[in-house]
Amino acid sequence: MILRFLSLCAVTLLLPLMARAELIAASGDPKIAQLNPMRNGLSAITFVWEMPDLAMNRVLSLNAGLATAISAGTADLTPFEAETYREVNGISLGVSTQDSDILLTLTAPHAVFADALDHLNALLVNPAFSKDWYKRQTLLLTPVKATKNRRPDHVINVLADYLRFPVTDDGVDTSDAEYAFGMPRQIILRTTERDPAPLIQSAINGLPLRNAPVAPTHKPDQPVALPKGVIFAPDPDGEETLILAVHHSIFDDAEQQITANLLLDYMGAYQGSEMFRIIRQEMRAAYDPASDFLQIARNQALLALSATVSTQDWPAVLDTIRNIYETTRAGEVSAQGLANNHRRLRSGFEYRFATNPSWTAMQFLFEYPDGTTSEIQIPLFTALVQARLETLAAAGKDSLPPFSDYLIVLIGGTQPPSVQMQQDGYCELPLSEPLRYCLDQLGAAPQ
Amino acid sequence: MLRSIVFLFLTLLPVSVTAQEVIPLKNTGGLHSAYVVPRNDFNRVDVQVLVLSGSYDDDQVAGTAHFLEHLAAFSADTYVLRQPRERDLFAKTSAVATIYTNSGHPAEIDRLMKLSRALLDTPKLPEEFLQSEKKIVERETYLRERQYPTRWLRRKALQNLYGSTRGRANDIIADVPKLSLEAALDFHAQHYVPSNVMLIISGNIPPELAAQKVGEYFGDTQASEPPEKWWLDEKPQPGLRKIERLSSNRLYDDTLVYTKFVEYPVEDTSIDLQGEFFIAVSIFESRIRKALIFDSFDFQSINTNFFLAKNGDMEMVSFLVPMPGVSFDTALEIFETKIAGLLDTPPSAQEIETARKRNAAHASSAARRPDDFLAFLENVGSDGLPPISPGSYASLIEDTTDAEVLEFLENLIAPAPMSAIFATKED
């Protein structure tokens, strides 16, 4: 109750100063979760606010707004002095989004964590909001077109944004937007402090509440599906074609997701993978054949396989990718290879859990989007630890979709897909257009 | 309200960050040098082989050192993966060094040392594989070219700065078709000689055991004449001022690339300048950022890289993205004016101390992550100078005087040969 009392006192003081800014805040006390301390000498806190609008232009605006707010300095420190304070103390701030939330994560060495939380609080209660800084942040966050850098991870992230924020622009001009950030709806803490209540109190002291909760607009009612078919972005100026096969999978449970993850890793993660062995070392066709498994929500992930090849080789390499996929899906995997992948996936989870507070907060929010007052369990972690490798290979067909369900993205070169390939859907992407141009055209997006 | 995850993980992970002493080893055969950096907060051992030659040492065809990196790495391992691999190859070619890292559990030290020692042997792989690895290097080169426009922007700026397409500058895209196995093997014969190789063993290993293993695996190597660093004698024309305009649909933003060449006098090597280099560069970047990002809004972003060669030559490369409506000419004028006036108010003792603290915080951060820790060791070691660990870095910057920092800064902002690229984004 003391948290609520202090917060309400501060509302009275601050509201007049924020009359023009849109207040991003919860309408009640935050839910608090304390997870195991990190193992790298750092402590961390994550503030979670619900985004009021999930149209892509509004999400970008809000991201720029939060980046602006935390760059504004405090009542005692100019913006430059505040940045210097963080640099010399090893304090970092990071902004990310997760489902319909925007997250701010602060990390700091244990020894300065308490001071860092005071600093975080001082940044958020400072009502200064620089229009110039916001304009710069908006430019910096403008998405790079997938046809520009042709990096598989970038294309996958563009697709993930499309699934999460299918409405590109709601028509609202955000160029003059202004934000203030008040009480978060959730706080996730990673610290060695046995009694963290005073720390949390210092971080949220004086943060205002909303009068009433507001449900986010433009949030998809159902998970958006990626279309099937082929997107081709021809480019005569280039020797390379990026092949990316991608599928948005929704799993029944954590066990099924871990099975899919491990089998996809077997296909294309690391230098022991089938894609590396066959496409790079035997065909000599690509430097970077790889698979990616990007979890985007609870029991949802983007599954991708990619390679960048000499433009005339893409049909043959795509066939090879298809063969590797279907063979693995049918259960033809080596026990040793699968064991290697299981060990690496588990050690990757361990390392991120021990060192990456944003990733851990994301995992927590996947499972508890509205927080919890009961014992915390992350089924995905348990499923990974308890995976039964001897039966996992046989579950491929239940966990992975057929390759014919994948969307194929081809960027670069001049060799178009065959007429037969185009039968499931086809869109030619001009280099000057974003990937959404074709996703919308292929009919995946609800408008 | 508070709940904790009781988790099954967290058995092999670091608990704390410790100081890391860099201990030179003796009885290392003909090696240039070898060091051990013990730390027990990660339960692993990393063996870094630094061949003290990199892309700047390509005297005929750019990319040869990189091509050889692929061959040597696979030769030391296996060329077709008949069995699933449990480890990845980690190798990279930088400007002045080619670096191979073999990592594993402390109990695997013999395997890591064998893999490291094998790099000195002439690559032995089937002829067809050796030849066809050129295709992979070609793919990688084109891939990087597309994915990271700063690579080719930097290359063009350096070509104009040095008036050359060899050594500190290169023309990698033009040279890719000229890569040859013969040239790569010649490069190996010249550069992968013990006297041109540094070994750094770090991690959870007693120094005595590291010394024993170096003697066991490298004690038979013989010293020989290391290759010459001919490119250290190639410098820009005095007073050079060159500006090139270009446009490309590969760019994300309009970008101003600014390069500058500064010579620092050294008695022997630039190891004596390392402390003032790190502190002065921190002050330079901080003051420029304050002027261009915090106190005005003519730029979206600025990023600067510095390379200090072992003879005291320094290359500065800045990438500046102007705000819409700010022309390249105006952006260049603003940037150069700010640099010229950077020391109008000399840095106070407190500002220099702040720069020391900023560096110390950076070092502490690097010590927390295995990859950053290894990169830290490589940084100075790549020039053939004794490596600096995040732990030993603290005393280096504490031992540097304010006067030394100020002198370094004055040289940095003085007029010097420069080249700039005005690169316009096309849609």
Interface residues (C-beta under 8 A of the other chain):
Chain A: K31 I32 A33 Q34 L35 N36 R39 N40 G41 L42 T78 P79 F80 E83 T84 E87 V88 N89 G90 P109 D132 W133 K135 R136 L139 L140 V144 K148 N149 R150 R151 P196 D237 G238 E239 E240 Y270 Q271 G272 F276 R277 R280 Q281 E282 R284 A285 A286 Y287 D288 T308 V309 S310 S334 Q336 G337 N340 R346 S347 F349 E350 Y351 F353 A354 T355 T372 T373 S374 E375 I376 I378 F381 T382 V385 G412 L431 S432
Chain B: M1 L2 R3 S4 I5 V6 F7 L8 F9 L10 T11 L12 L13 P14 V15 S16 V17 Y79 V80 L81 Q83 P84 R85 E86 R87 D88 L89 S132 E133 K135 I136 V137 R139 E140 Y142 L143 R146 Q147 Y148 N249 R250 L251 Y252 S286 R289 K290 F294 D295 F297 Q300 S301 M323 P324 T354 K357 R358 A360 A361 S364 S365 R368 R369 D427
